[in-house]
Amino acid sequence: MNNIIELTREVNWYRPYFINNKYVQSIVIYKDNEILFSTNAGWFEACKEERLNDLKKVYEYCFLNDIISLKIEEPKKANKLNLLRSDNFYMSTKSYNEVRYILYLNADLLKFEFLFESKKEYDDGQTHIYKICKIIDANNNIFYISQFKESQYNKKYFKNESLAEELNKLLNTNIFYYNNAEVIENYFKEKFNIK
């Protein structure tokens, strides 16, 4: 077994983890040449176990807290991306005119497990989908981590989808209109005699 290190912040108020005198830009969990999870940030956010059932019903940021510290097998410096490895490693990247690291953590070493997807619906018709997964660090601490997966537009805001298409044609655009759906619907019903 490799050395165990504590993955933590340099200072309390700055969220990214800090390893080998550099900030972590993003974290990737991988296995067998596949990316299973990525943070797009230099730290993990986690939910307490007692909030998991709430998170299944609706995704809420207030259920999450930053993981300030976790124990991992010491990552090695890598110059070439190879997701067939079975260890933790990091690679350099440039961000904000400084060198930072992308941290690659092997899923087996973290006992990574996908649990479920959670959705958050917004008034404007968007639905954000998040992956909720479980990891266990080298000290056997359990964390339930969250990853933004995708954003969808809810087409229920149009009783007749052709109305959105007509609006795009009229305005020579290619966007999904979800605000003021009733106003738009009424406008097109009158203008194009749509029922």
C-alpha positions as CSV (number, residue, x, y, z in Angstrom):
1,M,0.0,0.0,0.0
2,N,1.2,3.5,-0.8
3,N,1.7,6.3,1.7
4,I,-1.6,7.9,2.9
5,I,-1.9,11.7,2.7
6,E,-4.5,14.1,3.9
7,L,-6.2,15.9,1.0
8,T,-7.1,19.3,2.5
9,R,-7.1,23.0,1.9
10,E,-4.1,25.3,2.3
11,V,-6.2,27.8,4.2
12,N,-9.7,27.6,5.6
13,W,-11.4,30.2,3.5
14,Y,-10.2,29.0,0.1
15,R,-12.1,25.9,-1.0
16,P,-9.7,24.0,-3.4
17,Y,-7.6,21.3,-2.1
18,F,-3.8,21.8,-2.0
19,I,-1.2,19.2,-2.9
20,N,2.5,19.6,-3.5
21,N,2.3,23.4,-3.2
22,K,-0.4,23.7,-5.9
23,Y,-4.1,24.1,-5.9
24,V,-6.4,21.4,-7.3
25,Q,-8.4,22.6,-10.3
26,S,-10.7,19.6,-10.6
27,I,-11.1,16.1,-9.4
28,V,-11.8,13.0,-11.5
29,I,-12.8,9.6,-10.3
30,Y,-11.9,6.9,-12.9
31,K,-11.7,3.2,-13.5
32,D,-10.9,1.0,-16.4
33,N,-10.4,3.8,-18.9
34,E,-13.7,5.5,-18.0
35,I,-14.5,8.7,-16.1
36,L,-17.1,7.9,-13.5
37,F,-17.3,11.2,-11.7
38,S,-15.8,14.7,-11.9
39,T,-16.2,17.8,-9.8
40,N,-15.3,20.6,-12.2
41,A,-13.9,22.2,-9.0
42,G,-11.0,21.5,-6.7
43,W,-12.9,20.0,-3.9
44,F,-15.7,17.6,-3.0
45,E,-19.2,18.6,-1.7
46,A,-21.0,16.0,0.4
47,C,-24.3,15.3,1.9
48,K,-24.8,13.8,5.4
49,E,-26.3,10.3,5.4
50,E,-29.4,11.4,7.2
51,R,-30.2,13.8,4.4
52,L,-29.9,11.2,1.6
53,N,-33.6,10.5,1.5
54,D,-34.3,14.3,1.2
55,L,-31.8,14.5,-1.6
56,K,-33.6,11.7,-3.5
57,K,-36.8,13.7,-3.5
58,V,-35.2,17.1,-4.5
59,Y,-31.7,18.3,-4.9
60,E,-30.9,21.2,-2.6
61,Y,-27.6,22.9,-2.1
62,C,-28.3,23.4,1.5
63,F,-28.0,19.6,2.0
64,L,-24.3,19.8,1.0
65,N,-21.2,20.8,2.8
66,D,-17.6,20.9,1.6
67,I,-15.4,18.0,2.6
68,I,-12.6,19.8,4.3
69,S,-10.3,16.8,4.6
70,L,-10.1,13.2,3.5
71,K,-7.3,10.6,3.5
72,I,-6.2,9.1,0.2
73,E,-3.3,7.1,-1.2
74,E,-0.6,9.5,-2.2
75,P,-1.0,10.5,-5.8
76,K,1.9,10.3,-8.3
77,K,2.8,13.0,-10.8
78,A,1.9,12.0,-14.4
79,N,2.8,13.6,-17.7
80,K,0.5,11.5,-19.8
81,L,-3.2,10.8,-19.3
82,N,-3.7,7.0,-18.7
83,L,-7.0,5.9,-17.2
84,L,-6.0,2.3,-17.3
85,R,-3.9,2.8,-14.2
86,S,-5.0,1.6,-10.8
87,D,-3.5,4.4,-8.6
88,N,-4.1,8.0,-7.8
89,F,-2.3,10.6,-9.9
90,Y,-2.3,14.2,-10.9
91,M,-1.4,16.2,-14.0
92,S,-0.6,19.9,-14.4
93,T,-3.0,22.4,-16.0
94,K,-2.9,26.1,-16.4
95,S,-5.6,28.2,-14.7
96,Y,-5.8,31.9,-13.8
97,N,-2.2,32.2,-15.0
98,E,-0.9,29.7,-12.5
99,V,-0.2,26.0,-12.6
100,R,-2.8,23.8,-10.8
101,Y,-3.5,20.1,-10.8
102,I,-6.2,17.9,-12.1
103,L,-6.4,15.1,-9.5
104,Y,-7.3,11.6,-10.8
105,L,-8.5,9.2,-8.1
106,N,-9.0,5.5,-8.8
107,A,-12.5,4.4,-8.0
108,D,-11.4,1.1,-6.4
109,L,-9.2,2.9,-3.9
110,L,-12.1,5.1,-2.9
111,K,-14.6,2.2,-3.0
112,F,-16.7,4.4,-5.3
113,E,-20.3,3.6,-5.7
114,F,-23.0,5.3,-7.7
115,L,-26.2,5.7,-5.6
116,F,-28.9,7.6,-7.5
117,E,-29.7,10.8,-9.5
118,S,-31.4,13.8,-8.0
119,K,-33.3,16.5,-9.8
120,K,-33.9,20.2,-9.1
121,E,-36.6,21.9,-11.0
122,Y,-36.6,25.6,-11.4
123,D,-39.5,28.0,-12.2
124,D,-38.0,28.9,-15.6
125,G,-38.5,25.3,-16.9
126,Q,-35.0,24.1,-16.3
127,T,-34.3,20.8,-14.6
128,H,-30.8,20.2,-13.3
129,I,-29.8,16.6,-12.7
130,Y,-27.1,15.5,-10.2
131,K,-25.3,12.2,-9.6
132,I,-25.0,11.2,-5.9
133,C,-22.3,8.7,-5.1
134,K,-20.6,7.2,-2.1
135,I,-16.8,7.1,-1.4
136,I,-14.8,5.8,1.5
137,D,-11.4,7.3,2.3
138,A,-8.3,5.5,3.5
139,N,-9.5,6.1,7.1
140,N,-12.8,4.4,6.3
141,N,-14.8,7.7,6.5
142,I,-17.9,7.6,4.3
143,F,-18.8,10.5,2.2
144,Y,-21.9,11.0,-0.1
145,I,-20.6,13.3,-2.9
146,S,-22.5,15.2,-5.6
147,Q,-21.8,15.9,-9.2
148,F,-23.8,18.1,-11.6
149,K,-24.6,15.9,-14.6
150,E,-26.8,17.8,-17.0
151,S,-29.4,20.5,-17.5
152,Q,-32.7,19.9,-19.3
153,Y,-35.5,22.2,-20.4
154,N,-38.9,21.0,-19.4
155,K,-41.1,21.0,-22.5
156,K,-44.3,20.8,-20.5
157,Y,-44.2,24.6,-20.5
158,F,-45.6,24.4,-24.0
159,K,-48.9,22.7,-24.6
160,N,-48.0,22.8,-28.3
161,E,-44.3,22.4,-29.1
162,S,-44.8,23.9,-32.6
163,L,-45.3,27.3,-30.9
164,A,-41.7,27.4,-29.8
165,E,-40.6,26.4,-33.3
166,E,-42.7,29.1,-34.8
167,L,-41.2,31.7,-32.5
168,N,-37.6,30.6,-33.4
169,K,-38.5,30.9,-37.1
170,L,-40.0,34.3,-36.7
171,L,-37.1,35.7,-34.7
172,N,-34.4,33.6,-36.6
173,T,-33.2,32.1,-33.4
174,N,-32.5,28.6,-32.1
175,I,-33.3,28.8,-28.4
176,F,-35.9,27.3,-26.1
177,Y,-38.3,29.8,-24.9
178,Y,-39.7,28.9,-21.5
179,N,-40.5,32.3,-19.8
180,N,-44.0,33.8,-20.2
181,A,-45.1,30.6,-22.0
182,E,-48.8,31.6,-21.8
183,V,-48.2,35.0,-23.4
184,I,-46.2,33.4,-26.2
185,E,-48.8,30.7,-26.7
186,N,-51.6,33.3,-26.9
187,Y,-49.6,35.4,-29.3
188,F,-49.1,32.6,-31.7
189,K,-52.6,31.3,-31.4
190,E,-53.9,34.6,-32.5
191,K,-51.3,35.3,-35.1
192,F,-51.2,31.9,-36.8
193,N,-54.7,30.7,-35.9
194,I,-53.3,27.7,-34.0
195,K,-55.7,25.8,-31.7
